[in-house]
Amino acid sequence: MKLLKGSVNVGVIGAGYWGKKVISEYLALAQEDPEVNLLGVCDVQEQNLRYCKEVFQIPKEQLLNGHNELLNLNNIDAVHICTPNETHYEICKEALMAGKHVLLEKPMTLSSQQAFELNDLAKKEELGLQVGYIFRFNNALREVRKLIGENFFGDLYYLRLQWTAFVLPTPKRDIIFDLGAHPVDIINFLLGIWPSKVVCKARAYTRETLPETAYAIMELDRRIMTNIELSWLQPGKERRVDVIGSKRSATIDCLNQNIEIFENHDKNGFKIDVQRNNTILTELKHFVDHLSENGNTINSGDVGPMNVLVLENLKKSIIKGNTVKIDLRNPIERIV
């Protein structure tokens, strides 16, 4: 697919909670860069379209009820898919078959086989496919990634990630796929590797089956361990990453983009100045600047299937009650 030089026309599929945030940032980006145009929004809920008309002042003719109507528009170059997780595979596949570049929100799909299929399809059609891992665009995490590459922490021992908040989960909401996708991705972003073994324990407290709390321990090829705590029951909201090394350690507040460094395990730390950025807007700029560069982007379609693969194995560990190995040499086989 060839784009008009310098012009990118985008459509957003899904105008719910997250879709509204995305639409707002596309409109801000269009104000900043007149070559970026938001030309269509679709949603199955009439109240969401009404909100877009009244609050965002999007013309009525650009508000559509179905994604097929949006995909049939020849003037749309790319789509950003912000629909429920279970719809990602079908809508993304239809978008790629319609010749659109895609930014697909996390998790890419609920099956790694489907995620690999979508990535292969994008490459076959020579279309860009990116996945919505916004923490790859977080300036604090990007700074820590640079420090790890410079051996600032010495030999890395382990990473600890806390992803907790008090949320009333919807009946079918899955904490592993919904909340676990970002911490699993952050580990790969910081270290450049995926876990070879995982074990996960989870409990349901307010629901009969689907858990609201989970603890995952993962072993990586460099003998680094990571621990992830997930919860929808804990008051407040924490998005925290701890990096523990032989020389130095760090605590990263991902929400406020603060980094505190501890020298030689001294309890008194010091902060590193980080210029806080708008991660959604930074991600959207990256998307429109690298539409057709599949496999060469920060959040490429190559990352998405591996993330889903790890999430699948975490769920398998919960069911089996033991450690699960992941064959990283043959990821297409998925679960060993």
Secondary structure, DSSP 8 states (H G I E B T S, - for coil): ----TT-EEEEEE--SHHHHHHHHHHHHHHHH-TTEEEEEEE-S-HHHHHHHHHHS---GGGEES-HHHHHT-TT--EEEE-S-GGGHHHHHHHHHHTT-EEEEESSS-S-HHHHHHHHHHHHHTT--EEEE-GGGG-HHHHHHHHHHHTTTT-SEEEEEEEEEEE----TT--HHHHHSHHHHHHHHHHHS--EEEEEEEEE-SSSSSS-SEEEEEEEETTS-EEEEEEESEEEEEEEEEEEEESSEEEEEETTTTEEEEEETT-S--EEE------HHHHHHHHHHHTTT-TTSSTTBTTHHHHHHHHHHHHHHHHHHTS-EE--TTSGGG---
